[in-house]
Amino acid sequence: MKKSIIKFFSLTVFISFASCSATVTEKTGKDITASDSAFTKNQSTASIAVDINQTNKAVLTSMYIRAIQDYIDALDQKDKTVFDTLFFIKRKNGQSDNFPNIQMPLSIKKTKLLLLTQQQADNHKQLYCKSSPCINLIGWVEKNKAEFIFVTFYPEYNHQYDCYINYKFNSTKKDYELEKLTVEVLIFNKNGKPDHFAIYQDGKHIDDKPIK
């Protein structure tokens, strides 16, 4: 994966970054090499039978994939957003919410996934737009629950919205079930300053909340 990311960025430096275009899509697709074939297996399963006494790497991988699927579906439901690429910052800062060391597929729901180091994310922030945002994905997968926060930025590192996803473990089905999903959109005032969050559930605006 590291090799394909490096190759991707070595090619994209020649692209005009004036807008997010189909050119980025084309380049990304061409940079998938044979060494990435292990990532192309069907990992988009909607569920996985697990033992409540363990949260192993297979469970962790399954839950991250499911959360990304639900994130994509939630934004499509909200305003028909179609993603081309999701850029995830692979945090390594010594904290419990670091992006885990798991093998992710190259794409989910026809949306390409790229894991970036912080330095790579900084160097290529001109790529970020509504259809290809940069995401700081924070996740916790525990024996009885799982929680994810998708902090979403574009253009560059401009904060746009957050998606909160909560799952609860069903001991009978031995699976995690979606409990709650909320999208909180940052709303700016006429002076361009953050004013409040607009809260969406099931694609509908249900409330507002102040910025703390």
ZADO-1210 file (C-alpha; in nm, 4 decimals, padded with zeros to 6 digits):
<atoms>
<atom x="00.0000" y="00.0000" z="00.0000" code="MET" pos="1"/>
<atom x="00.2868" y="00.2350" z="00.0890" code="LYS" pos="2"/>
<atom x="00.4405" y="00.1839" z="-00.2553" code="LYS" pos="3"/>
<atom x="00.1126" y="00.2584" z="-00.4335" code="SER" pos="4"/>
<atom x="00.0588" y="00.5749" z="-00.2258" code="ILE" pos="5"/>
<atom x="00.4091" y="00.6976" z="-00.3067" code="ILE" pos="6"/>
<atom x="00.3574" y="00.6224" z="-00.6745" code="LYS" pos="7"/>
<atom x="00.0182" y="00.7936" z="-00.6649" code="PHE" pos="8"/>
<atom x="00.1652" y="01.1157" z="-00.5330" code="PHE" pos="9"/>
<atom x="00.4648" y="01.1076" z="-00.7656" code="SER" pos="10"/>
<atom x="00.2203" y="01.1123" z="-01.0548" code="LEU" pos="11"/>
<atom x="-00.0309" y="01.3584" z="-00.9150" code="THR" pos="12"/>
<atom x="00.2282" y="01.6345" z="-00.8731" code="VAL" pos="13"/>
<atom x="00.1873" y="01.6899" z="-01.2469" code="PHE" pos="14"/>
<atom x="-00.1897" y="01.7354" z="-01.2204" code="ILE" pos="15"/>
<atom x="-00.3465" y="02.0792" z="-01.2119" code="SER" pos="16"/>
<atom x="-00.5043" y="02.1195" z="-00.8687" code="PHE" pos="17"/>
<atom x="-00.7368" y="02.4017" z="-00.9692" code="ALA" pos="18"/>
<atom x="-01.0337" y="02.1695" z="-00.9067" code="SER" pos="19"/>
<atom x="-01.1170" y="01.8100" z="-00.8188" code="CYS" pos="20"/>
<atom x="-01.1585" y="01.6534" z="-01.1604" code="SER" pos="21"/>
<atom x="-01.1835" y="01.3182" z="-01.3299" code="ALA" pos="22"/>
<atom x="-00.8098" y="01.3370" z="-01.3854" code="THR" pos="23"/>
<atom x="-00.7523" y="01.2561" z="-01.0190" code="VAL" pos="24"/>
<atom x="-00.9798" y="00.9549" z="-01.0547" code="THR" pos="25"/>
<atom x="-00.7890" y="00.8350" z="-01.3578" code="GLU" pos="26"/>
<atom x="-00.4495" y="00.8734" z="-01.1937" code="LYS" pos="27"/>
<atom x="-00.5585" y="00.6974" z="-00.8779" code="THR" pos="28"/>
<atom x="-00.6861" y="00.3980" z="-01.0711" code="GLY" pos="29"/>
<atom x="-00.3673" y="00.3632" z="-01.2720" code="LYS" pos="30"/>
<atom x="-00.1544" y="00.3548" z="-00.9605" code="ASP" pos="31"/>
<atom x="-00.3040" y="00.0336" z="-00.8235" code="ILE" pos="32"/>
<atom x="-00.0270" y="-00.2215" z="-00.8709" code="THR" pos="33"/>
<atom x="-00.0059" y="-00.5976" z="-00.8443" code="ALA" pos="34"/>
<atom x="00.1429" y="-00.5600" z="-00.4975" code="SER" pos="35"/>
<atom x="-00.1941" y="-00.4242" z="-00.3836" code="ASP" pos="36"/>
<atom x="-00.3844" y="-00.7341" z="-00.4922" code="SER" pos="37"/>
<atom x="-00.4110" y="-00.8556" z="-00.1334" code="ALA" pos="38"/>
<atom x="-00.6238" y="-00.5501" z="-00.0589" code="PHE" pos="39"/>
<atom x="-00.8739" y="-00.6132" z="-00.3380" code="THR" pos="40"/>
<atom x="-01.0468" y="-00.9086" z="-00.1763" code="LYS" pos="41"/>
<atom x="-01.4108" y="-00.8487" z="-00.0942" code="ASN" pos="42"/>
<atom x="-01.3918" y="-00.6962" z="00.2534" code="GLN" pos="43"/>
<atom x="-01.7165" y="-00.5005" z="00.2315" code="SER" pos="44"/>
<atom x="-01.9233" y="-00.7584" z="00.4207" code="THR" pos="45"/>
<atom x="-02.2010" y="-00.5986" z="00.6216" code="ALA" pos="46"/>
<atom x="-02.1505" y="-00.8182" z="00.9250" code="SER" pos="47"/>
<atom x="-01.9122" y="-01.0582" z="01.0940" code="ILE" pos="48"/>
<atom x="-01.9826" y="-01.3156" z="01.3630" code="ALA" pos="49"/>
<atom x="-01.7629" y="-01.2390" z="01.6624" code="VAL" pos="50"/>
<atom x="-01.6998" y="-01.3634" z="02.0123" code="ASP" pos="51"/>
<atom x="-01.7927" y="-01.0962" z="02.2669" code="ILE" pos="52"/>
<atom x="-01.4791" y="-01.1891" z="02.4609" code="ASN" pos="53"/>
<atom x="-01.2447" y="-01.0632" z="02.1914" code="GLN" pos="54"/>
<atom x="-01.1968" y="-00.7712" z="01.9560" code="THR" pos="55"/>
<atom x="-00.9276" y="-00.9093" z="01.7281" code="ASN" pos="56"/>
<atom x="-00.7874" y="-00.7621" z="01.4091" code="LYS" pos="57"/>
<atom x="-01.0525" y="-00.9254" z="01.1884" code="ALA" pos="58"/>
<atom x="-01.3277" y="-00.7662" z="01.3977" code="VAL" pos="59"/>
<atom x="-01.1454" y="-00.4327" z="01.4007" code="LEU" pos="60"/>
<atom x="-01.1057" y="-00.4389" z="01.0220" code="THR" pos="61"/>
<atom x="-01.4688" y="-00.5337" z="00.9693" code="SER" pos="62"/>
<atom x="-01.5911" y="-00.2506" z="01.1916" code="MET" pos="63"/>
<atom x="-01.3777" y="00.0146" z="01.0233" code="TYR" pos="64"/>
<atom x="-01.5017" y="-00.0991" z="00.6831" code="ILE" pos="65"/>
<atom x="-01.8618" y="-00.0971" z="00.8030" code="ARG" pos="66"/>
<atom x="-01.8242" y="00.2507" z="00.9530" code="ALA" pos="67"/>
<atom x="-01.6854" y="00.3835" z="00.6241" code="ILE" pos="68"/>
<atom x="-01.9761" y="00.2237" z="00.4381" code="GLN" pos="69"/>
<atom x="-02.2251" y="00.3875" z="00.6739" code="ASP" pos="70"/>
<atom x="-02.0452" y="00.7233" z="00.6430" code="TYR" pos="71"/>
<atom x="-02.0709" y="00.7090" z="00.2624" code="ILE" pos="72"/>
<atom x="-02.4391" y="00.6120" z="00.2806" code="ASP" pos="73"/>
<atom x="-02.5173" y="00.8874" z="00.5337" code="ALA" pos="74"/>
<atom x="-02.3751" y="01.1647" z="00.3153" code="LEU" pos="75"/>
<atom x="-02.5521" y="01.0264" z="00.0100" code="ASP" pos="76"/>
<atom x="-02.8770" y="01.0287" z="00.2070" code="GLN" pos="77"/>
<atom x="-02.8171" y="01.3814" z="00.3342" code="LYS" pos="78"/>
<atom x="-02.7421" y="01.5644" z="00.0105" code="ASP" pos="79"/>
<atom x="-02.6560" y="01.3053" z="-00.2582" code="LYS" pos="80"/>
<atom x="-02.2827" y="01.3545" z="-00.2041" code="THR" pos="81"/>
<atom x="-02.0860" y="01.1203" z="-00.4312" code="VAL" pos="82"/>
<atom x="-01.7309" y="01.0517" z="-00.3177" code="PHE" pos="83"/>
<atom x="-01.4424" y="00.9848" z="-00.5516" code="ASP" pos="84"/>
<atom x="-01.1677" y="00.9345" z="-00.2920" code="THR" pos="85"/>
<atom x="-01.1517" y="00.9416" z="00.0862" code="LEU" pos="86"/>
<atom x="-00.8132" y="01.0502" z="00.2210" code="PHE" pos="87"/>
<atom x="-00.7568" y="00.9180" z="00.5737" code="PHE" pos="88"/>
<atom x="-00.4781" y="01.0458" z="00.7975" code="ILE" pos="89"/>
<atom x="-00.3076" y="00.7434" z="00.9506" code="LYS" pos="90"/>
<atom x="-00.2280" y="00.8937" z="01.2887" code="ARG" pos="91"/>
<atom x="00.0721" y="00.7634" z="01.4813" code="LYS" pos="92"/>
<atom x="00.0840" y="00.9863" z="01.7879" code="ASN" pos="93"/>
<atom x="00.0986" y="00.7279" z="02.0640" code="GLY" pos="94"/>
<atom x="-00.2664" y="00.7622" z="02.1668" code="GLN" pos="95"/>
<atom x="-00.5312" y="00.4938" z="02.2067" code="SER" pos="96"/>
<atom x="-00.7333" y="00.6334" z="01.9153" code="ASP" pos="97"/>
<atom x="-00.4489" y="00.5993" z="01.6620" code="ASN" pos="98"/>
<atom x="-00.5554" y="00.4660" z="01.3235" code="PHE" pos="99"/>
<atom x="-00.5109" y="00.0893" z="01.3736" code="PRO" pos="100"/>
<atom x="-00.2606" y="-00.1275" z="01.1921" code="ASN" pos="101"/>
<atom x="-00.5165" y="-00.3056" z="00.9726" code="ILE" pos="102"/>
<atom x="-00.5336" y="-00.3925" z="00.6048" code="GLN" pos="103"/>
<atom x="-00.7989" y="-00.1842" z="00.4307" code="MET" pos="104"/>
<atom x="-00.9466" y="-00.2468" z="00.0854" code="PRO" pos="105"/>
<atom x="-00.8534" y="-00.0145" z="-00.1993" code="LEU" pos="106"/>
<atom x="-01.2150" y="00.0926" z="-00.2356" code="SER" pos="107"/>
<atom x="-01.5523" y="00.0762" z="-00.0661" code="ILE" pos="108"/>
<atom x="-01.8787" y="00.1361" z="-00.2526" code="LYS" pos="109"/>
<atom x="-01.6794" y="00.2486" z="-00.5600" code="LYS" pos="110"/>
<atom x="-01.5002" y="00.5094" z="-00.3492" code="THR" pos="111"/>
<atom x="-01.1204" y="00.4874" z="-00.3413" code="LYS" pos="112"/>
<atom x="-00.9451" y="00.4885" z="-00.0042" code="LEU" pos="113"/>
<atom x="-00.5992" y="00.6299" z="00.0580" code="LEU" pos="114"/>
<atom x="-00.4178" y="00.6214" z="00.3923" code="LEU" pos="115"/>
<atom x="-00.1748" y="00.9101" z="00.4339" code="LEU" pos="116"/>
<atom x="00.0911" y="00.9933" z="00.6854" code="THR" pos="117"/>
<atom x="00.0534" y="01.3392" z="00.8360" code="GLN" pos="118"/>
<atom x="00.3371" y="01.4619" z="00.6152" code="GLN" pos="119"/>
<atom x="00.1738" y="01.3268" z="00.2991" code="GLN" pos="120"/>
<atom x="-00.1577" y="01.4813" z="00.4037" code="ALA" pos="121"/>
<atom x="00.0144" y="01.8189" z="00.4507" code="ASP" pos="122"/>
<atom x="00.1989" y="01.7990" z="00.1201" code="ASN" pos="123"/>
<atom x="-00.1118" y="01.7256" z="-00.0854" code="HIS" pos="124"/>
<atom x="-00.3857" y="01.9206" z="00.0871" code="LYS" pos="125"/>
<atom x="-00.4677" y="02.0938" z="-00.2431" code="GLN" pos="126"/>
<atom x="-00.6395" y="01.7693" z="-00.3490" code="LEU" pos="127"/>
<atom x="-00.9153" y="01.7913" z="-00.0896" code="TYR" pos="128"/>
<atom x="-01.2657" y="01.8859" z="-00.2057" code="CYS" pos="129"/>
<atom x="-01.6248" y="01.7823" z="-00.1391" code="LYS" pos="130"/>
<atom x="-01.5966" y="01.4647" z="-00.3446" code="SER" pos="131"/>
<atom x="-01.2480" y="01.3849" z="-00.2102" code="SER" pos="132"/>
<atom x="-01.2251" y="01.5079" z="00.1492" code="PRO" pos="133"/>
<atom x="-00.9529" y="01.4564" z="00.4061" code="CYS" pos="134"/>
<atom x="-01.0767" y="01.2672" z="00.7114" code="ILE" pos="135"/>
<atom x="-00.9405" y="01.2288" z="01.0594" code="ASN" pos="136"/>
<atom x="-01.1125" y="00.9024" z="01.1561" code="LEU" pos="137"/>
<atom x="-01.1243" y="00.8376" z="01.5300" code="ILE" pos="138"/>
<atom x="-01.2509" y="00.4980" z="01.6387" code="GLY" pos="139"/>
<atom x="-01.2984" y="00.2785" z="01.9434" code="TRP" pos="140"/>
<atom x="-01.4009" y="-00.0870" z="01.9067" code="VAL" pos="141"/>
<atom x="-01.4787" y="-00.2556" z="02.2379" code="GLU" pos="142"/>
<atom x="-01.6410" y="-00.5832" z="02.3367" code="LYS" pos="143"/>
<atom x="-01.9895" y="-00.4384" z="02.3810" code="ASN" pos="144"/>
<atom x="-01.9838" y="-00.1306" z="02.1586" code="LYS" pos="145"/>
<atom x="-01.8014" y="00.0593" z="01.8842" code="ALA" pos="146"/>
<atom x="-01.7841" y="00.4325" z="01.8173" code="GLU" pos="147"/>
<atom x="-01.6453" y="00.6315" z="01.5247" code="PHE" pos="148"/>
<atom x="-01.6030" y="01.0016" z="01.4482" code="ILE" pos="149"/>
<atom x="-01.5303" y="01.1164" z="01.0926" code="PHE" pos="150"/>
<atom x="-01.3857" y="01.4684" z="01.1203" code="VAL" pos="151"/>
<atom x="-01.4069" y="01.5921" z="00.7611" code="THR" pos="152"/>
<atom x="-01.2027" y="01.8676" z="00.5927" code="PHE" pos="153"/>
<atom x="-01.1997" y="02.0440" z="00.2540" code="TYR" pos="154"/>
<atom x="-01.0709" y="02.2452" z="00.0811" code="PRO" pos="155"/>
<atom x="-00.7338" y="02.1887" z="00.2430" code="GLU" pos="156"/>
<atom x="-00.7870" y="02.1669" z="00.6220" code="TYR" pos="157"/>
<atom x="-01.1102" y="02.3653" z="00.6390" code="ASN" pos="158"/>
<atom x="-01.3450" y="02.1869" z="00.8807" code="HIS" pos="159"/>
<atom x="-01.6816" y="02.1100" z="00.7143" code="GLN" pos="160"/>
<atom x="-01.8689" y="01.8467" z="00.9155" code="TYR" pos="161"/>
<atom x="-01.8412" y="01.5536" z="01.1541" code="ASP" pos="162"/>
<atom x="-02.0134" y="01.2175" z="01.1341" code="CYS" pos="163"/>
<atom x="-02.0731" y="01.0284" z="01.4612" code="TYR" pos="164"/>
<atom x="-02.1532" y="00.6568" z="01.4344" code="ILE" pos="165"/>
<atom x="-02.2370" y="00.4316" z="01.7297" code="ASN" pos="166"/>
<atom x="-02.2784" y="00.0538" z="01.7270" code="TYR" pos="167"/>
<atom x="-02.3996" y="-00.1794" z="02.0021" code="LYS" pos="168"/>
<atom x="-02.2996" y="-00.5437" z="02.0297" code="PHE" pos="169"/>
<atom x="-02.5871" y="-00.7919" z="02.0031" code="ASN" pos="170"/>
<atom x="-02.4807" y="-01.0983" z="02.2036" code="SER" pos="171"/>
<atom x="-02.7554" y="-01.3122" z="02.0472" code="THR" pos="172"/>
<atom x="-02.6552" y="-01.2375" z="01.6887" code="LYS" pos="173"/>
<atom x="-02.2871" y="-01.2077" z="01.7868" code="LYS" pos="174"/>
<atom x="-02.2607" y="-00.8938" z="01.5802" code="ASP" pos="175"/>
<atom x="-02.2501" y="-00.5170" z="01.6169" code="TYR" pos="176"/>
<atom x="-02.5652" y="-00.3300" z="01.5190" code="GLU" pos="177"/>
<atom x="-02.5984" y="00.0336" z="01.4196" code="LEU" pos="178"/>
<atom x="-02.7378" y="00.2245" z="01.7153" code="GLU" pos="179"/>
<atom x="-02.7111" y="00.5900" z="01.6104" code="LYS" pos="180"/>
<atom x="-02.5669" y="00.7939" z="01.3247" code="LEU" pos="181"/>
<atom x="-02.5521" y="01.1734" z="01.3251" code="THR" pos="182"/>
<atom x="-02.3986" y="01.4204" z="01.0821" code="VAL" pos="183"/>
<atom x="-02.3129" y="01.7615" z="01.2279" code="GLU" pos="184"/>
<atom x="-02.2471" y="02.0277" z="00.9649" code="VAL" pos="185"/>
<atom x="-02.0520" y="02.3394" z="01.0581" code="LEU" pos="186"/>
<atom x="-02.2545" y="02.6495" z="00.9640" code="ILE" pos="187"/>
<atom x="-02.0817" y="02.9836" z="00.9101" code="PHE" pos="188"/>
<atom x="-02.2276" y="03.3317" z="00.9624" code="ASN" pos="189"/>
<atom x="-02.2287" y="03.6114" z="00.7044" code="LYS" pos="190"/>
<atom x="-01.8783" y="03.7091" z="00.8110" code="ASN" pos="191"/>
<atom x="-01.7444" y="03.3632" z="00.7407" code="GLY" pos="192"/>
<atom x="-01.7028" y="03.2736" z="01.1066" code="LYS" pos="193"/>
<atom x="-01.8223" y="02.9370" z="01.2504" code="PRO" pos="194"/>
<atom x="-02.1670" y="02.9983" z="01.4007" code="ASP" pos="195"/>
<atom x="-02.3245" y="02.6631" z="01.4938" code="HIS" pos="196"/>
<atom x="-02.3674" y="02.2997" z="01.3937" code="PHE" pos="197"/>
<atom x="-02.6700" y="02.1802" z="01.1970" code="ALA" pos="198"/>
<atom x="-02.7572" y="01.8262" z="01.3058" code="ILE" pos="199"/>
<atom x="-02.8830" y="01.5648" z="01.0586" code="TYR" pos="200"/>
<atom x="-03.0218" y="01.2161" z="01.1140" code="GLN" pos="201"/>
<atom x="-03.1578" y="00.9905" z="00.8380" code="ASP" pos="202"/>
<atom x="-03.0777" y="01.2689" z="00.5920" code="GLY" pos="203"/>
<atom x="-03.3022" y="01.5228" z="00.7664" code="LYS" pos="204"/>
<atom x="-03.2161" y="01.8361" z="00.9635" code="HIS" pos="205"/>
<atom x="-03.3397" y="01.7743" z="01.3177" code="ILE" pos="206"/>
<atom x="-03.1729" y="02.0405" z="01.5322" code="ASP" pos="207"/>
<atom x="-02.8906" y="02.2909" z="01.5787" code="ASP" pos="208"/>
<atom x="-02.6286" y="02.3069" z="01.8491" code="LYS" pos="209"/>
<atom x="-02.3866" y="02.5814" z="01.9532" code="PRO" pos="210"/>
<atom x="-02.0139" y="02.5598" z="01.9054" code="ILE" pos="211"/>
<atom x="-01.8496" y="02.4956" z="02.2389" code="LYS" pos="212"/>
</atoms>
